[in-house]
Amino acid sequence: MPANFEDLVTLMQKLRSADGCPWDREQTYATLAPMLLEEAYEAFEAVEKAREGRPGELRDELGDLLFQIVFYAQVARERGDFSIGDVTTAIHEKMVRRHPHVFGDTNANDTATVLRNWEAMKQEERRAAGKGDREDSLLDGVSSKAPALMEAHQLSTKAARVGFDWEKIEDIFDKLEEEIRELRAAIQTHATSNDEADHARVREEIGDLIFAATNIARHLKVEPEAALKLTNRKFRRRFGYIESELRKRGQTFEATTLAEMEALWQEAKKQ
């Protein structure tokens, strides 16, 4: 018989009970945090696999992520902080409140209007909760602890919602080329000076270049973290092909020229 959400909550209560699992009983907010992050990343990666025709992996990873949420809620209930019912009620109320064009009388006929209204409502909610003043920034909602590529995407997305954005993608390519020129200049300066300050400038220019690339991804409605993950997987696969071929030949990397490795790389691309 299929299990429902209430069954999962009951299961979690059993695991945390006196006659449940010793390991589960020992977990706290702090000890669960790394696992929550790990499960979120695994679910993120499974999205791409679902797009490739393997939805079962996404189903399983979403289950693991949901279990972490139920786990946290049970710990919170035992501490007297909140319950899983409080969690579902809060998000339900928030989604109804932030969709007045669906559940109220507000008109929003396009995505851009919806997103502008969304940001305005978030600011109003912060003020109502006593968290809003003149010093607040629109970007405060973007976590500085997020992976840098994801943070860059979210920062530019937030700014774009209030009109701070390039009008067309060609303008971003111009910016990308500008950043490449500035990086080349910084590299040349550092090569002649070997100064730590010049090296810091090289690092900064690389960051500017990557930031510009994330904006191209955003304009093309591509999530850059997912795109880079896909490229990483592709690199693993092709480099693995090189390793496999060298093993078949009884050959080491040290005894292989770059030209030979490049030839194997091209073979891998055809696989």
C-alpha positions in Angstrom: 0.0 0.0 0.0 1.5 3.4 -1.0 2.7 5.5 1.9 1.5 9.1 2.3 3.0 12.2 3.9 1.5 11.4 7.3 3.0 7.9 7.2 6.4 9.5 6.7 5.9 11.8 9.7 4.8 8.9 11.9 7.9 6.9 10.7 10.1 9.8 11.8 8.5 10.0 15.2 9.1 6.2 15.6 12.7 6.6 14.7 13.2 9.3 17.2 11.3 7.5 20.0 12.8 5.8 23.0 12.5 2.4 21.3 13.6 3.8 17.9 17.0 4.2 16.4 19.9 5.4 18.6 21.6 7.2 15.7 18.4 9.1 14.7 17.8 10.1 18.4 21.2 11.6 18.6 20.7 14.0 15.6 20.4 17.8 16.2 20.0 20.9 14.0 23.7 21.1 13.7 24.4 17.5 12.9 21.7 17.4 10.2 22.9 20.5 8.4 25.6 18.8 6.3 23.2 16.0 5.3 20.5 18.5 4.3 23.0 20.3 2.0 24.3 17.0 0.5 20.7 15.8 -0.2 19.9 19.1 -1.8 22.9 18.8 -4.1 22.1 15.2 -5.0 18.5 16.2 -5.9 19.9 19.1 -8.0 22.1 16.7 -10.0 19.2 14.2 -10.4 17.2 16.9 -12.2 19.6 16.6 -15.1 19.3 12.9 -15.1 15.5 13.2 -15.2 15.9 15.4 -18.3 17.9 12.6 -19.8 15.1 10.1 -19.3 15.9 8.8 -15.8 13.2 10.3 -13.6 13.5 7.5 -11.0 16.7 9.0 -9.7 15.0 12.3 -9.2 12.1 10.6 -7.4 14.4 8.9 -5.0 16.5 12.0 -4.3 13.4 14.1 -3.7 12.4 11.5 -1.2 15.7 11.8 0.6 15.4 15.6 0.6 11.8 15.4 2.0 13.0 13.0 4.7 15.5 15.6 5.8 12.8 18.2 6.1 10.6 15.8 8.1 13.6 15.0 10.3 14.3 18.7 11.0 10.6 19.3 11.8 10.6 16.4 14.3 13.7 17.7 16.1 12.0 21.1 16.2 8.8 19.6 17.6 10.7 17.9 20.4 12.5 21.2 21.2 9.2 23.0 21.3 10.2 25.3 18.3 7.6 24.3 15.7 5.9 21.3 14.1 5.7 19.9 10.6 2.1 21.3 10.5 3.5 24.8 11.2 5.9 24.3 8.3 3.2 23.3 5.8 0.8 26.0 7.1 3.4 28.8 6.8 4.4 27.9 3.2 0.8 27.5 2.2 -0.1 30.9 3.5 3.0 32.5 2.0 2.3 31.1 -1.5 -1.4 32.2 -1.4 -0.2 35.7 -0.2 2.4 36.0 -2.9 0.1 34.9 -5.7 -2.6 37.6 -5.5 -3.0 37.3 -9.3 -4.2 33.7 -8.7 -6.0 33.9 -5.4 -6.9 37.6 -5.3 -7.8 40.6 -7.5 -4.3 41.6 -8.7 -3.6 41.4 -12.4 -0.3 39.9 -13.7 -0.3 38.8 -17.3 3.4 38.0 -17.7 6.3 36.6 -15.8 8.1 39.9 -15.4 5.1 41.5 -13.6 4.8 38.4 -11.4 8.4 38.6 -10.3 8.3 42.4 -9.7 5.2 41.9 -7.5 6.9 39.1 -5.7 9.9 41.2 -4.8 7.7 44.0 -3.6 5.7 41.7 -1.4 8.8 40.2 0.1 10.0 43.7 1.0 6.6 44.5 2.5 6.7 41.3 4.5 10.1 42.2 5.9 8.9 45.6 7.0 5.8 44.1 8.6 8.1 41.7 10.6 10.2 44.6 11.7 13.1 43.6 9.5 12.8 46.3 6.9 14.4 49.8 7.0 16.2 52.2 4.7 19.4 50.2 5.0 17.9 47.0 3.6 19.0 45.7 0.2 17.1 43.8 -2.4 20.0 41.4 -2.5 19.8 40.5 1.3 17.7 37.5 0.3 20.6 35.9 -1.5 22.7 33.8 0.8 26.4 34.6 0.8 27.0 31.0 1.8 25.6 29.6 -1.4 28.0 28.3 -4.0 29.6 31.2 -5.8 28.2 30.4 -9.3 24.7 30.0 -7.8 25.1 33.2 -5.8 26.1 35.1 -8.9 23.1 33.8 -10.8 20.7 34.8 -8.0 22.2 38.2 -7.5 21.9 39.2 -11.1 18.4 37.7 -11.3 17.3 39.8 -8.3 18.8 42.9 -9.8 17.1 42.2 -13.2 13.7 42.0 -11.6 13.8 45.7 -10.8 15.2 46.6 -14.3 19.0 46.6 -13.6 19.9 44.4 -16.5 21.2 44.4 -20.1 18.5 45.0 -22.7 19.8 42.4 -25.1 22.2 39.4 -24.9 24.6 41.0 -27.5 25.4 43.7 -24.8 26.5 40.9 -22.4 28.7 39.4 -25.1 30.3 42.9 -25.4 30.8 42.9 -21.6 32.3 39.4 -21.8 34.8 40.5 -24.4 35.7 43.5 -22.3 36.3 41.3 -19.3 38.5 39.0 -21.4 40.6 42.0 -22.5 40.9 43.2 -18.9 42.0 39.7 -17.8 44.6 39.5 -20.5 46.0 42.9 -19.4 46.0 41.8 -15.7 47.9 38.6 -16.6 50.4 40.6 -18.6 51.0 43.0 -15.8 51.4 40.2 -13.2 53.8 38.4 -15.5 56.2 41.3 -15.5 55.8 42.4 -11.9 55.0 39.1 -10.1 53.4 41.3 -7.4 50.8 39.9 -5.0 48.5 42.9 -5.7 48.7 42.2 -9.4 47.9 38.5 -8.8 44.8 39.7 -6.7 43.7 41.7 -9.8 44.0 38.6 -12.0 41.8 36.7 -9.5 39.3 39.6 -9.6 39.2 39.8 -13.4 38.6 36.0 -13.6 35.6 36.5 -11.2 34.3 39.3 -13.4 34.6 37.1 -16.5 32.7 34.2 -14.8 30.0 36.7 -13.6 29.5 38.0 -17.1 29.1 34.4 -18.3 26.4 33.7 -15.7 24.5 36.6 -17.1 24.5 35.1 -20.5 23.2 31.9 -19.1 20.5 33.8 -17.3 19.3 35.6 -20.4 19.2 32.2 -22.2 17.2 30.8 -19.2 20.0 28.3 -18.5 20.8 27.6 -14.8 24.6 28.0 -14.8 25.3 25.6 -11.9 23.4 22.9 -13.8 25.2 23.8 -17.0 28.6 23.6 -15.4 27.7 20.3 -13.7 26.9 18.9 -17.1 30.2 20.0 -18.4 32.0 18.5 -15.4 30.3 15.2 -16.0 31.3 15.3 -19.7 34.9 16.0 -18.7 34.9 13.1 -16.3 33.6 10.8 -19.0 36.0 11.9 -21.7 39.0 11.9 -19.3 38.0 8.5 -18.1 38.1 7.3 -21.8 41.7 8.6 -22.0 42.7 6.7 -18.8 41.0 3.5 -20.0 42.7 3.6 -23.4 46.1 4.2 -21.8 45.6 1.3 -19.4 44.7 -1.0 -22.4 48.1 0.0 -23.9 50.0 -0.4 -20.7 51.0 3.2 -21.0 51.3 5.9 -18.3 50.5 9.6 -18.5 54.2 10.4 -18.0 55.0 8.4 -21.2 52.2 10.0 -23.2 52.6 13.2 -25.2 50.0 16.0 -25.1 49.3 15.3 -28.8 48.5 11.7 -28.0 46.2 12.6 -25.2 44.5 15.2 -27.4 43.9 12.5 -30.1 42.3 10.3 -27.4 40.2 13.2 -26.3 38.9 13.7 -29.8 38.1 9.9 -29.9 36.2 10.3 -26.7 34.1 13.1 -28.1 32.9 10.7 -30.9 31.8 8.0 -28.5 
